[in-house]
């Protein structure tokens, strides 16, 4: 992936301190006794060019940003972390962070190696009739977690959160702001009902893949969706709509 271009001062233009251009100074020095000769003057001109602002991205800029993001999220949580703070920690321009990631949520997803993005979740849940939200939510979560490669980072976060208070805060804020809160707001679902629906499905995932209770552990996804969807829908429908 290409790095954003970082401009260089124009040859022959004034330096940042307002003095004469390096090329002009080099030419003058080459004509005076004891000054640099013509070759040295040209070399000095090339060496004298400076790139303004923060350093450009290196070959591992993306990795540096992710490492910085993990530190910032762990220290400040999801809510108080900022793109500028992450860029400062990584020693890069904030423009490079946006170049690699879609804002703070995108950085969090990549840093935690999550298999989903908030945009994917929200679009999948909203893509259909309101009365089928429970079915879509159940199918989305059960389908994603049926893939072992996608499931492992999620379960790893849960295990870490059990003994790490900072991780608990970070995950809670991300889930509340970027996922559950957003869906609840868009569908006008009370937060308690949204969280209860998620808790039901999350509990099924833990029993299915951590405790591995049978026959739940080996039941087909679609069979589980048929079983769980009516209950999830009841959570999501406010009183009077059930």
C-alpha positions as CSV (number, residue, x, y, z in Angstrom):
1,X,0.0,0.0,0.0
2,X,1.5,3.3,-0.9
3,X,2.3,6.0,1.6
4,X,0.8,9.5,1.5
5,X,3.3,11.8,-0.3
6,X,5.2,14.2,1.9
7,X,6.2,17.3,0.0
8,X,9.8,18.7,-0.1
9,X,10.7,22.4,-0.3
10,X,11.2,23.5,-3.9
11,X,14.8,23.8,-5.1
12,X,15.9,27.4,-5.2
13,X,13.2,28.5,-2.7
14,X,13.9,30.1,0.7
15,X,14.7,27.8,3.6
16,X,12.4,27.6,6.7
17,X,14.6,30.0,8.6
18,X,14.2,32.7,5.9
19,X,17.9,32.5,4.8
20,X,19.0,32.1,1.2
21,X,18.4,28.8,-0.5
22,X,21.0,26.0,0.2
23,X,21.8,25.9,-3.5
24,X,22.6,29.6,-3.6
25,X,24.7,29.4,-0.5
26,X,26.6,26.4,-1.9
27,X,27.3,28.3,-5.1
28,X,28.6,31.3,-3.2
29,X,30.8,29.1,-1.0
30,X,32.4,27.5,-4.0
31,X,33.8,30.8,-5.3
32,X,35.4,31.9,-2.0
33,X,38.7,30.8,-0.6
34,X,38.4,28.0,1.8
35,X,34.8,27.3,0.7
36,X,33.4,24.0,-0.6
37,X,34.3,23.1,-4.2
38,X,31.6,22.8,-6.8
39,X,31.0,19.1,-6.1
40,X,30.7,19.6,-2.4
41,X,28.3,22.5,-2.9
42,X,26.0,20.3,-5.0
43,X,26.2,17.5,-2.4
44,X,25.5,20.0,0.3
45,X,22.4,21.2,-1.5
46,X,21.0,17.6,-1.7
47,X,21.8,17.0,2.0
48,X,20.3,20.3,3.0
49,X,16.8,19.5,1.8
50,X,14.5,18.9,4.7
51,X,11.2,17.2,4.9
52,X,8.8,19.4,6.9
53,X,6.5,18.0,9.6
54,X,6.6,14.5,11.1
55,X,8.5,11.7,9.6
56,X,6.8,9.8,6.7
57,X,5.7,6.2,7.0
58,X,8.4,3.5,7.1
59,X,8.1,0.0,5.7
60,X,6.3,-1.1,8.9
61,X,4.2,2.0,9.5
62,X,1.0,0.0,9.8
63,X,2.6,-2.3,12.4
64,X,3.9,0.7,14.4
65,X,0.4,2.3,14.4
66,X,-1.2,-1.0,15.6
67,X,1.3,-1.3,18.4
68,X,0.7,2.2,19.5
69,X,-3.1,1.7,19.3
70,X,-2.9,-1.3,21.6
71,X,-1.0,0.7,24.1
72,X,-3.3,3.7,23.9
73,X,-6.5,1.6,24.1
74,X,-5.2,-0.3,27.0
75,X,-4.2,2.9,28.8
76,X,-7.2,5.1,28.1
77,X,-10.0,2.8,26.9
78,X,-11.9,3.1,23.7
79,X,-13.8,6.3,24.5
80,X,-10.8,8.4,25.5
81,X,-8.4,7.1,22.8
82,X,-8.0,9.5,19.8
83,X,-6.5,9.1,16.4
84,X,-4.1,12.0,17.1
85,X,-3.0,10.3,20.3
86,X,-2.3,7.1,18.6
87,X,-0.4,8.9,15.8
88,X,1.6,10.7,18.4
89,X,2.5,7.4,20.2
90,X,3.5,5.9,16.8
91,X,5.5,8.9,15.8
92,X,3.6,9.4,12.6
93,X,1.3,12.1,11.1
94,X,-2.4,11.5,11.8
95,X,-2.9,11.4,8.0
96,X,-1.1,8.1,7.9
97,X,-3.5,6.6,10.5
98,X,-6.4,7.5,8.3
99,X,-4.5,6.2,5.3
100,X,-4.4,2.7,6.8
101,X,-7.5,2.6,8.9
102,X,-11.1,3.8,8.8
103,X,-11.0,6.0,11.9
104,X,-10.8,4.9,15.5
105,X,-13.2,2.0,15.1
106,X,-11.1,0.6,12.3
107,X,-7.9,0.9,14.3
108,X,-9.6,-0.9,17.2
109,X,-10.8,-3.8,15.0
110,X,-7.4,-4.2,13.5
111,X,-5.5,-3.9,16.8
112,X,-7.7,-6.5,18.5
113,X,-7.8,-8.7,15.4
114,X,-11.6,-8.8,15.5
115,X,-13.4,-10.7,12.7
116,X,-16.1,-8.0,12.3
117,X,-16.4,-4.3,11.9
118,X,-19.2,-2.2,13.3
119,X,-20.3,-1.3,9.7
120,X,-20.7,-4.9,8.8
121,X,-22.7,-5.7,11.9
122,X,-25.0,-2.8,11.6
123,X,-25.6,-3.2,7.8
124,X,-26.3,-7.0,8.3
125,X,-28.8,-6.4,11.1
126,X,-30.6,-3.6,9.3
127,X,-30.9,-5.3,6.0
128,X,-34.5,-6.5,6.1
129,X,-37.8,-6.1,7.9
130,X,-37.9,-4.9,11.4
131,X,-39.8,-8.0,12.6
132,X,-36.9,-10.2,11.4
133,X,-34.1,-8.4,13.3
134,X,-33.8,-11.2,15.8
135,X,-33.3,-13.8,13.1
136,X,-30.7,-11.7,11.3
137,X,-28.8,-10.9,14.5
138,X,-28.8,-14.6,15.6
139,X,-27.6,-15.8,12.2
140,X,-24.9,-13.1,11.9
141,X,-23.3,-13.9,15.3
142,X,-23.7,-17.7,15.0
143,X,-22.3,-17.7,11.5
144,X,-19.3,-15.5,12.3
145,X,-18.4,-17.6,15.4
146,X,-18.7,-20.9,13.5
147,X,-15.4,-20.0,11.7
148,X,-12.6,-21.0,14.0
149,X,-10.2,-18.4,12.6
150,X,-12.7,-15.7,13.3
151,X,-13.8,-17.1,16.7
152,X,-10.4,-17.4,18.3
153,X,-9.6,-13.6,18.6
154,X,-13.0,-13.1,20.2
155,X,-12.6,-15.8,22.8
156,X,-9.0,-14.7,23.5
157,X,-10.3,-11.2,24.3
158,X,-12.9,-12.7,26.7
159,X,-10.3,-14.8,28.5
160,X,-8.1,-11.8,28.9
161,X,-11.0,-9.6,30.1
162,X,-11.6,-12.1,32.9
163,X,-8.4,-11.1,34.6
164,X,-7.7,-7.6,33.2
165,X,-9.9,-4.7,34.3
166,X,-8.5,-2.4,31.6
167,X,-9.5,-4.9,28.9
168,X,-13.0,-5.1,30.4
169,X,-13.4,-1.3,30.1
170,X,-12.0,-1.2,26.6
171,X,-14.3,-4.0,25.3
172,X,-17.4,-2.6,27.1
173,X,-16.9,0.9,25.7
174,X,-16.4,-0.5,22.2
175,X,-19.4,-2.7,22.4
176,X,-21.6,0.0,23.8
177,X,-20.5,2.9,21.5
178,X,-19.7,1.2,18.2
179,X,-22.1,-1.8,18.1
180,X,-25.0,-2.3,20.5
181,X,-25.6,1.4,21.1
182,X,-25.6,2.2,17.4
183,X,-28.1,-0.6,16.6
184,X,-30.3,0.3,19.5
185,X,-30.4,3.9,18.4
186,X,-31.1,3.2,14.8
187,X,-33.9,0.7,15.6
188,X,-35.2,2.6,18.6
189,X,-34.6,-0.4,20.9
190,X,-34.2,0.3,24.6
191,X,-30.5,-0.4,25.6
192,X,-31.5,-3.0,28.2
193,X,-33.4,-5.0,25.6
194,X,-30.5,-4.7,23.1
195,X,-28.0,-5.9,25.7
196,X,-30.2,-8.8,26.9
197,X,-30.5,-10.0,23.3
198,X,-26.7,-9.9,22.9
199,X,-26.1,-11.6,26.2
200,X,-28.4,-14.5,25.2
201,X,-26.4,-15.0,22.0
202,X,-23.1,-14.5,23.6
203,X,-23.9,-17.1,26.2
204,X,-24.8,-19.6,23.5
205,X,-21.4,-18.9,21.8
206,X,-19.5,-19.6,25.1
207,X,-21.4,-22.8,25.9
208,X,-21.0,-23.9,22.3
209,X,-17.3,-23.3,21.9
210,X,-15.8,-23.0,25.4
211,X,-17.8,-25.5,27.4
212,X,-18.6,-27.5,24.3
213,X,-21.8,-28.9,25.7
214,X,-23.5,-31.4,23.5
215,X,-25.7,-31.4,21.5
216,X,-25.5,-27.6,21.4
217,X,-21.8,-27.7,20.4
218,X,-22.5,-29.7,17.2
219,X,-25.9,-28.4,16.2
220,X,-26.2,-26.8,12.8
221,X,-26.2,-23.0,12.7
222,X,-29.5,-22.8,10.9
223,X,-31.2,-25.1,13.4
224,X,-29.9,-22.8,16.2
225,X,-31.2,-19.7,14.4
226,X,-34.7,-21.3,14.2
227,X,-34.6,-22.1,17.9
228,X,-33.2,-18.7,19.1
229,X,-34.6,-16.2,16.7
230,X,-38.1,-15.9,18.3
231,X,-36.6,-15.3,21.8
232,X,-34.1,-12.7,20.4
233,X,-37.0,-10.9,18.6
234,X,-39.0,-10.8,21.8
235,X,-36.1,-9.1,23.5
236,X,-35.9,-6.5,20.7
237,X,-39.5,-5.7,20.4
238,X,-40.7,-3.0,22.8
239,X,-43.9,-3.6,24.8
240,X,-46.9,-3.2,22.6
241,X,-45.2,-4.5,19.5
242,X,-45.0,-8.1,20.7
